[in-house]
Amino acid sequence: MNRKLIPGVALVAAFGLGACSEQSLVIANPNAGETQRVLGTPDDAEALLGSYYRNWHAVLYGTGNPPGNFEGMANIMSWQNYSSLNNNCQNSRYPLSGATNSNLPGNGCGSDQQRVYFGMGEVNRVASNFLSSVASGLNLGSQNRENRDKAFAEMLRGLSLGYSALFYDSAAVVSVGQAGDDAGKLADYKVVMDSAYAAFDRAIALANAPGTGDRGFPIPADWIPSPTAFNADEFVRLIRTYRARFRANVARNPAERAAVNWALVIADAQNGIKSDHLNTTNVTNGPGGGWRRTYDGGSTWHQMPPFFIGMGDVSGNYEAWLKTPMDSRGAGNVGFFMVTPDLRFPQGTTRAAQQADFKIQDCEIAATVCKRYFTNRPNGSDQYTGNGWGWSNYDFNRFHSWVLKGDAGTARNGNLVFFTKAELDMLQAEGLIRTNRLAEAAALINVTRTKNGLPAITDFSATAAVPGGTNCVPRVPQLPNAQTTACGNMMEAMKWEKRMETAYTSFAPWYLDGRGWGDLAENTPVFWAVPYQDLQARGYAISAIYGAGAGPGNAPGSAAGKSTYGW
C-alpha cells in the first residue's frame, strides 16, 4: 500500500551503523560523523560488514527463546501453533476471532511488530553505506577482496529487502550512494522485492567475477557461523536458495501464487543448497534459534492445533472433530488424538502406546536426532485454556535435544537447520506441478514421504488421490462444509510434506505458504503495515495510520479470503 510522502521529513533513529543489540534497534545517528569512523579504514569497514549477517539473523531469530518479534503471532495465525500465552501477543491473534494487526500508536503489540521492519532497514542501510564507501574510494587492497566484500554486502541487501517485502506492505529501499539523512521513499512490497532480486543478481555476479590478489573467497568463517565453508559456489547456492523462497512466498493470495514465475523458482531450487543449511548457534553471541522451544513440563508453547496435523489421521477422529461445531471442540477438556502411519508422529492406536513409542526423555542427549518430530504429551500435562479448537495431545519436539543440550551439552549452542533441503525440494516440486511436470514433482515429494512411512506417489496425475486407500495421508477437508475428508492429490501431498518438514525451521513458514495457497482462515491478516513510528516520522496524521486485516482502519485487501479448506 503506497502513501504519498511529505518531502523533507526524515526517518528518526531507524537506521544505524553500530552493532544491533538484542534489546534495541535505536542506535547512533548515522549522520553525525559515525560513518567516517566505522567505515574509515578497510579493516574497520570490513569488520562492520562481516558482523551484519549475525545482526540480520538476530532480528529474525534472536538469541533468546523466543525472540521479540511477530513470529509468534504468525505461527498462531497459520495454525502452526496454539497457545493461550500472551507472550509476543500470541493469544491476540487467534484465527476466526476477528483479530487484526493493529498499528495504532501505543498498541500492545507494537514493539514486536516493528522489530523486523526497523531491523531489516538497518541491515540494508549498513550494507548500502559500505558499498557507497567503496564506490567513493575506500580501497580494500585487492580486487578479489573487493569482489567478495561487495558480494556479501549485496547478499545482505537482498536478504533484508526480501524479508521486508515478505511481511510488510511497503518499505524504503536504501540505495548505494544515497545520503545518510535520506530515509528513502516508501515503495510497494513488489517493488521492494524486485530490488532484493537485483541485489542478489549483483551478489552472484560479484562472486563469480574474476580478480587478483588475496582475501577473496571463501567468506570468513565468523561472517556466517556455519559448518559450511562458503566458497564462491556455496555462497551463490545459498543466495539462490533464499531467492527461490522469496519468489514463491512474496505472493499474498492464490492468484499471486499462481502468477509466480515458477520457471525461475525451479531454476533457483535446482541450483541451491545440496543439503540442509545450518548455522552454528550461540546463546551469547548469536545466531539464535528462534521459536524452537519445546515441551517443558506442560506449557502451551508448541501445542499443535488439529487443523493441519489432523490431515494425517486415519482413525476417523479428525472427521469427527471437523463435524463438531467450532465452539464445542475440546468440550469436556478433551484434547485431539489422532492415529497416523506418518513416522514423524508417535505411533500407536492408543495414547499410552504413542507415549511409549516416543518418550521425550529419550531425546535429551546432546546432538541427538529425535525419533519423532511430534510427541504425545505425558499424562497430567495437558493444557485446557483458551479456545477448545486449539487443544491437542501433541507438541512439536523435533529440536528438543538442541533446546536442552545443544551439540555438546550446553543448551541451544550448536549446529541448527535454518533452511531445509526439503523446503527447497518442495519449492521445486510446486513449480513442477504448476508447469505440469508431474513425474518430476512426485520424485521430489517421495523423498521425505517414503522416508517417513508413506507410500510413494506413482500415479503422475494432478487429480489422482495419493496412495494408501483408507490409510492415505493427507486426508483433506472437503467443501463446502469441511466436515468430511478425502485423500489429497499430488499438490496436497506436497503441501503436507512441506508443512511437516518446515515447521519451526525458519521464520513463519506456514504463514507464508498458507496465505499464498489460500489456506489461512478467512479474514486473517496477510501482512503487517509500515510501523506507525515510521509513518509518523514521515508526516502521517494519526487518522492516516492503518493496520492490516478485516474491518475499518485496515488497508484494503489485507485480509485473507475464505480458506481452500472452508475455514
N, C-alpha and C positions, 0 to 999 in steps of 0.2 A: 504494500500500500504506500504510494508516494504522497508526500506532502510538500507544499511549497515552502522553501526555507526563507527565513528573513536574513538578508545579507549582513555580514559583519558580526554575526553572533557566534562566538567561539564555544566549542565544547569544553566544559570545565573539567580539568583533572581526570579525563578519561584515559588518556594515553600517556605513558611514561617511558623512561629509559632505564630505570633501576629494575632489579630482580623483583618478580611478582611474589608477594608473600601469600601464605595460605589464608591469612585473616583479612587482607585488604588489597584492593586493586587501585586505591587512590594514592598516587605516588608523586615523585618530584615533577615539577613543571618542566617539560622538555624545551621550553623557550628561554630558559634562564641560564644558559651557559653550560648546562649539563652535557649537551650533545658533544661539544668540543672536548670535554673532559673524558667522557667514556668512549668516544669514538676517535680520539685524537691520535692514537698510535695503532699500528696494525695488530699488535698482540692484545691491546685492550679492547679494540673493536671486535676482534675475533672471539675473545673470551666472553663478551656480552652476547654476541650472536649464538655461540655454542651453548649458552645456558637456556636458550629460549624454547627448545623443544620440551625441556622439563617444565617450563612455565606454561606452555600450551597444554601439556598433559595435566598439569595441576589444576587448571581451570575446569577440565572435564572430569578428572578422576581424583584430584586432591591428594593429600597424604593421610587424611583422616578416614574414618569408616562409619558413616558415609561422608562424602564431601558436601559442601554447602552450595548446591545449585539446584536446578529444577529437574534433574533426572528422576528423583523420587516421584515427582508429580507425573512425569511422562510414563513411568512404569505403571502407576496406578491407572492412568487414563487408557493404557493399552492392554490392561488385564494381564500384564506380565507379573504383577504383584498385587496383593491386597493387604492393607494394614489399617488399623484404627488409630495408629500413632499420628501425632501432629508434626513430628519431625519433618522439616523441609516441606511442609504443607501437604503431606500425603493425604490426610483424611479430608482435605478440602477439594479434592479432585476426583471424587468418585464418579465414574460414568453413570449415566441415567439419572443424575441428580440435578442437572441444570448448572453444574459447575462451569465457570468461565475462568480465563486467565486475566483476572482483573489487573489493570495497570494504573489505577488511581493513586495519586500521591498518598503515601502513608499506608498503603495496603500491606497486610502482614506477610505477604509472600514476596515483596519487592526485592529484598536483598538476594534471595535465591534466584529470582527471575532475571536479574540484571547481570549476574556474575559472568555468564558465558558471553554476553554481548560486550561488556567492557573488557573482559579478558582477551577475547579474540581480537578486539580492536587494538589492544596494547601490543599483542604479538605482531599484528600487521604493521603497526607504526614502527616498532623497533626494527623489524626486518627491512622495511622500506627506507628507514633512516640509514641503516648500514649500506644498502645499495646506493643511496644518494651520496654517501661519503666516498664510496669507491668511484662513483661517476664524477665526483668533484676533485679527485686526485689522490685519495688515500691509496698509497702504494703497498700492496701486500707482499711484494718481493718476488713473486713468480707467477707465471700465467696459470700453472696448474693449481696453485693455492687460490688464486683469484676465481678461477672457474669453480672450484669446489665450494668456496665460501659463498659465492653468489648463487650457486645451485641450492645450497642449504637455505639461504635466505628466501629464495623464491619458493622452495618447498613450504617453508613456514608461512609465507603469504598465502599459498594455496590452501593449506590446512585451515588457517584462521578465517579466511574469507569463505571457504567452503562450509565450515560449521556455522558461521553467522547466517549464511544463506539457507542452511538446512532448517533452522529453527526460528528465525525472525523474519518479519515481513519486509524489512528494509535494513540497510546498514550503510555506513560510509566506506568507500574504497580509498584508502590512502595510497597514493602512487609514488613512485620514485621521483625525486625532485620536488615534491610538494613541500611547501613551507611548514615549519613546525607548528605555527599558530593557525594553520588551515585545517579545520576539522573535516573538511570534505562534505559534499552534499550527500544526502541520503539517496540511495539507489534501490530500486526494486530487487527482491531476492534473486530473481532470474539474472539480472544484470550482475549482481554480486557474484553469483555462481559462475557466470561466464568469465569474470575476472579471475576467479580461482583456477579455472581451466587454463587460462592464458599464463598464469604464474607457473602452473605445473608444466606447461609446454616449455617455458623458458628454463625451468629447472632441469628437465630432461635434456634439452639441447646443450646446456652448460655441462652437465655430467658427461655427455658424450663428446664434447668438444676437444680437439687436440690441444696440447700445450706442452710447455717445457718447464723445467725447474722442479723443486722439491715441494713437499707439503700439499700434495694433491690427494686424491682418493687413496685409501678409504677414509670415511668420516671418522674423526677421533672418537674413541670408544665412549667417552663420557658425554658426547653430544646426544647420542641416542642410546641410553643404557639398555643393552640387549645382548644376548649370547650370539647374535648375528654380527659379523663384521661387514659393515656397509661399504663394500667397494662400489664402483660406479654401477655395475649391473644390479646388485641388490638394492641400491638406493633407487634406481629407476623402477624396479619392480614394486617397491613399497609405494612410490608415488602413483603408479598405475593402479595399484590395489585400492587406494583411497579414492582415486578418480572414478573407478567403477562404482563404488558405494555412492559417491556424490551424484553421479549421473542418474542412477535409479532413484535414489531416496529424496532428491530435491522435489519430486512430484508430490502434490498435496491432495490429489484425488485420483480416482481410477482413469479419468480421461487424460490427465497429465502423465500418469504412469504408462498408459498405452502409447502415448506420443513420444516417449523417451527414444533416443537414438540407440536402439538395442545393439546394432552392429558395433558401435563404439564401446558399449559396455562389454560385449563379448570379447572384443579385441583386447581391452584392458585386462579383463579377467584371465584371458589365456596367457597374458604376459606379466601377470602379477606374482605374488609370493608363491613359493613352491611348497611351503609348509606353514603352520601357524606362526603369525608374527608375535613374538614375545618381547616384553620389556622386563627389565630387572628392577623390581620394586624395592623401595626402601622407605620405611616409615619416618625416617629422619630427614633424608634429603630428596625423597621422591625418586622416581614416579610412584604415585599411589595406585590403589586398585579399584577405586570407585565402589559401586554397590555390589560387592561380593559377599557382604555379610550373610551369615548362615544361621542355622538353628542354634540358639544359645539359651536353652532352658525354658522355652515356651513363649518367646516374643512373637510378634507378628511381622518381623522384618521381611521375611520371604515366604509368607503363606501364599500358596499358589491358588488363585481362584479357578473355578472349574471351566470357564467359558472356552478356553482353548485347549488346556491339557485334557479336558473331558473328551475331546475328539479321539483320544487314544483308547477309550473304554470300549470293551467288547462284552460287558456283563449286562447291559441294559440300564445301568444306573444313571448314565448320562442322559438317556432319553427320558427316564423318569424325572430327573432333575429339570430338564427342559419343559416338561409338561406341568411342572409345579409353578403356580403363579409367582412372579418375581418376588413379591413381598412375603411369600411363605417359604422360600427356600432356606434351608437351615433350621426350620421350625423344630422345637424341642432340643435345641443345641446339638444338632447332628451335622457333622462335617461331611463333605462329599468324599465318597470312597469309590475307587474305580479298579478294574482289572484290565490289564493290557499285556499283549505279547512284546511290547516295546521294552527292550532291556535297559533303557535309560531310567525306567521306573522300577520300583521294588516289585518283585514277582510273588505271586500267590493269590489265592481266591478269598482269603480272609485277611483281616487287618493283622492278626497275630502272625500269620505266615509272612506277610510283607515286612513286618518289623523284624522278624527273624532273618529274612533274606538279606537285609542290609541294615546293620547296626551302625549308627553314625560314629560310635566309638572306634570302629574298625578303620575309620578314615581320619584319625587324629594322630597320625605319624607323619613326620616331615617328608616332603617330596613324594607323597603318595597319590596315585590316581584313584579317586573314589570309584567304587564298584558301580554305583548308580549316580545319575545326575540329581535325582529327587529321592527323598526319604519319606516314609510314613512316620509321623511323629510318635514318640513314645507315649504310652498311656498317661493321662494326667496332665499333659502339656498342651492340650488343645486350647484355642483362643476363640471365645464366642463373644466378641464385642463388635459393634458396628453392624453393617448390613449382612444378613444371613447368606445372601448370594455369593459373598466373598469367602465363606468358610470352607476349608477343605482339610483333609488329613495330611496334606503334602507340603513339604518345604523344599526349596532349592538348595542343594548342598554339594554341587559339583566341585566347588573350590574350598571345601571345608578344611582340607589339610593345609592349604596355603593360609587360610584365615587364622588358624591356630598355631601352625608350626613353620610355615614358610618352607624354604628349601633345606634349611639346616637347623631347625628347632626354634627359630625366632619368628613370632607371628608376623605375617604379611611382608616378610623380606624374602625375595627370590624371584625366579622367572615366572611370569604370568602372561597368559594369552590376552591380547587386545584386538586381534583381528584373526579370526579362524579361517583356515583354508576352506572349511565347509561353507562359510558365508560367501567367499569368492566363487566357489563352485556353484552355489545356488543363484548367485547373480548371473553367472553364465547360463545356468540351466533355464532361468526365467527368460533370458533373451532368446535362447534356442527354442523354447516353447512358443514364444510370441512370434518367431520367424519361421515356425513350422519345421524345425529340425528336431523332431521328437525323439528319435532313437538316440541322438547325441545327448539330449537333455536327460533321458532316462538313465543313461550310463553314469552321469554325474550324480543324479538323485540316488541311485542304487548304492553308491559308495558308502554313505552313512546309514542308509536304510537297511541293507543286508547285514552290516556290521552290528546292528542293534536288534537283530532277530526278526526283521520284517521281510517278507518275500519280495524278490526283485520284480520290478516292473518289466514285463516282456511284451505287452500289447502297446505298440507305439502309436496310440491314438489319443487325440486331445480329449475325447469324451469318454473313453473306456474307464471303467471302475478299476481302482487299484486291486491287486490280487489279495486273497485271504478269505473270501467268502464272508460268512457271518463274523469272522475274526479280523476283518480288514481294518487297517489303520492308514489314514484317518477316516472316522465316520463324521460326516459333515451335516450340520443342521439344515433342514430343507425348508424352503419358502413355501407358502407365505407366512406361516405361523412359527417356524423354528421350534417345532415340538416333536419332530421325528428326525431321524438321521439316515443317511445312505452313504455307501462307500464313495470316497472322494475320487476325483480324476487326477491326471498327472500334475496339473497345476496345484491342486490341493496337497498332493504328496510332497511337492517341492516346498510349499509353504510350511507344512508340518516339519520337514527336516530343517528348514531354516530357523523356525521358532525354537526347536529343541536344541539346535547347535549354537545358536547365538545368544540364548538367554543369559543376561548379565555379563556378556563378554565384551561389550562395548557400550557406548553412550546411547541409551534408549533405542535399542534395535527394533523391538516390537512396535514401538510408537511410529518410527519412521516407515517401516513396511506397512503397518496397519493403515495409515492414512492413504498411502498410495494404492494399496489393494482394495480400499473401501471397507476395511474390516473393523474400524473403530465404531464404537456405539454412536448412534445419532446424536448430534449436537456437541460432540466432543471438540474442543478447540484444536485446530490443526496447525497453529503456530503461536508464537509469543510476539507481542508488539514491541516496537522500539521502547526501551525503558523510559518512564516518564521523566527521569532526571535529564536524559539527553534531549527529549522533546522540549522540556522547559528551558534548557540552556540554548536551544535553537529558537526560542521565542514563542513557542506554542502556548496559547492560553489554556487554562485548566479545562475549559469546555471543548477543546480540540484534542485532548488526550484520549486515547482509545485503547481498548483491550481486544481480546480475541475470544470467540465463542458465540453462542446464540444470545439474542436479546439486545436491548438498547445499550449504547455506549461501546459496542464492539464493532470491529471492522466488518464490512460486508464480505461474505464468502469465507469467513474464518471459522465456520463450524462444519463438522462432518455431516454428510447426508446419511440416509438410512443404510445400515450395515448390509453387506452382501449376505450376512447370515441372519438378517431380520431383526437385529438389535437396535 
